[in-house]
Amino acid sequence: MSSIELTKEKIELPEMPAVPGLCFRGFQGKSDYPLMVAVVEGSRVVDETEWVNSVEEVAIDYAHLTNCNPTTDMIFAEVNGEVVGYGRCWWQNMVDGSITYYFFAHLLPEWRHSGIRRAMVRHLKQRLYQIAEDHPAEPEKFFMNWALQTETDWANVLLAEGHEVVRYGFSMVRSNLDNIPDCPLPDGLVVRRGSDAESRQIWEAAREAFRDHWGMSEWSEESFTGWSAYPDYNPSLWQIAWAGDEVAGGVLNFIDKKENDENGRLRGYTDPIFVRRPWRKQGVAKALIARSFQVLKEAGMAEAALGVDAENLSGALHLYRKMGFEEVKRSMTFKKPL
């Protein structure tokens, strides 16, 4: 396998798209964060994405990366000295024993169909092949990516690279917080809001519960240490069910203020939702979601949202529909053997 030349200033690709003034380079540190945000924000209208990026959150993300070195695992596309796109790759050990290799490549809409995005993808995949050479041969190895149904250019690039859709998910919204149902908890459980002091125990309980979900990676220590740094981290919004001193389940509600401001709405997220095995199929999630509606309403929100795996075996999709959520957008998971 040929090696990839990686320098901070310039990355040489075997096949360069025929775009005047185009060059590729590596990551140059914190000064790249505003440029990365500009690319993502410049793509939101065309891709119909609602999530709003910020330099603050990028800095948090990149301070807590797992199995990724930005110096070697990123690529930036410049045209006449202006950043028009960037990408990154990383890998994760999965709960099922396999190893999954991830990448993304963001590109401003006006430069799509120029070959730049696919060139970045091929570079990142080549980098992942190099990384995989140092991993044990026995585990199954896959590429995995995601795309919203509205991110048609990104989905088409993945399909052209031989990646296949293997799973769908839904973004769901409950359009009001009226008529909140009365859903009792099972005997022996009590609910209280979260706290910083209990956040580690709650996180460990969620990690245990999510190990049963499809396509889950092993949660890293970095994901915990970076968690409380995000602006929307607010334990006072959480609804946690306790069985004595054990966490039975929880809804880690949050409000993304900048997203609400940008989209002119009052939305809170009842997400993520988890219930540990001993307390499943007893109405715990239903009771916690109902209480979460009330918490969000008291915080001034007018609607609730969450994401769900469309093929979740626990019956989550059916439950969310019963609780008043409706599908508003579909997402796709792509996979390809390494």
Summary of the structure (lengths in Angstrom):
residues: 338
radius of gyration: 21.2
end to end distance: 14.2
largest distance: 68.9
contacts: 1017
relative contact order: 0.15
helix: 34%
strand: 28%
